[in-house]
Amino acid sequence: MSSQWVIFTDLDGTLLEREGYSYAPALPALDLIARRNIPLVINSSKTVAEILSLRTELGNRHPFVVENGAAVIVPRHYFKTMPALETLTAVQGPDAYCIKRFSQPHELILEALAQAKALGFSFTAFSDWSATQLAALCGLSEASAVMAKQRIGSEPLLFEGELASFIEFLASKQLRAVQGGRFLHVMGQYDKAGGVNWLLEAYREQYFPTAIRSVALGDSHNDEGMLNTVDVPIVISSPHSEQIILTNPQRARFSSAQGPTGWNEQLLKLLRE
């Protein structure tokens, strides 16, 4: 019996170039994935608004995971048997979405960070910057920066000083800090793996009795949980990729090229085997 691939991918430094955010080098693999009707699930630190915008560009209609695992967003009626999920009311438009939350509300994270500042910790978070300031810092358009600030369950920041005591403070609030490519992401006790596991169960039911084969692509430590959850982890070369610890390295593949060039080469090779 043939199997059904499901692909999970990080964005920055993986499907997207870290500078400029282009996915053009990945177009051949993206085209093959679309022609084979393979679910391509974005799993990123980016927000709902940011990923919806990119999905429109890509013509992607599949579920996606936001803010390093804060929530899974599922188009309504995507699965034949939809789990009982909350409606995502924040998204306006012709398509309706449901949400599976893993995070504390964003407001509670901001409250904890305000307490941290009162205790003397030094950092600057997304909520501290205007969209204009964030755009200049990240090389984004102002419209993209507005979308990056629309968070539901995590807060990226630039931290100064001794990190260990800050992490200890966060733990007292049931929060943790995960280093991304540029920012430290303050979030709850979850990671990218939770959304992957939840979606794989849904895909197994959707495609039963066809077996599911899963692959994930990532380039940094915050992709570790996702990579260790799937059948085929693909590590995309980056300045941070050597920090990734794999539980089954013998199953892994490693790109020599960075970003979407490595993403394209590895997926074309895998899907043509």
HELIX and SHEET records of a PDB file:
HELIX    1   1 ALA A   24  ALA A   26  5                                   3    
HELIX    2   2 LEU A   27  ARG A   35  1                                   9    
HELIX    3   3 VAL A   48  LEU A   58  1                                  11    
HELIX    4   4 HIS A  106  ALA A  118  1                                  13    
HELIX    5   5 PHE A  126  ASP A  128  5                                   3    
HELIX    6   6 ALA A  131  CYS A  138  1                                   8    
HELIX    7   7 GLU A  142  ALA A  148  1                                   7    
HELIX    8   8 LEU A  163  SER A  172  1                                  10    
HELIX    9   9 LYS A  192  TYR A  207  1                                  16    
HELIX   10  10 HIS A  221  ASP A  223  5                                   3    
HELIX   11  11 GLU A  224  LEU A  227  1                                   4    
HELIX   12  12 SER A  241  GLN A  243  5                                   3    
HELIX   13  13 PRO A  249  ARG A  251  5                                   3    
HELIX   14  14 GLY A  259  LEU A  271  1                                  13    
SHEET    1   A 9 GLU A  86  THR A  87  0                                        
SHEET    2   A 9 TYR A  97  ARG A 101 -1                                        
SHEET    3   A 9 ALA A  71  PRO A  75 -1                                        
SHEET    4   A 9 PHE A  64  VAL A  66 -1                                        
SHEET    5   A 9 LEU A  40  ASN A  43  1                                        
SHEET    6   A 9 SER A   3  THR A   9  1                                        
SHEET    7   A 9 ALA A 211  GLY A 218  1                                        
SHEET    8   A 9 VAL A 232  SER A 237  1                                        
SHEET    9   A 9 ARG A 253  GLN A 258  1                                        
SHEET    1   B 4 SER A 122  ALA A 125  0                                        
SHEET    2   B 4 SER A 154  GLU A 160 -1                                        
SHEET    3   B 4 LEU A 184  MET A 187 -1                                        
SHEET    4   B 4 ARG A 176  GLN A 179 -1                                        
END                                                                             
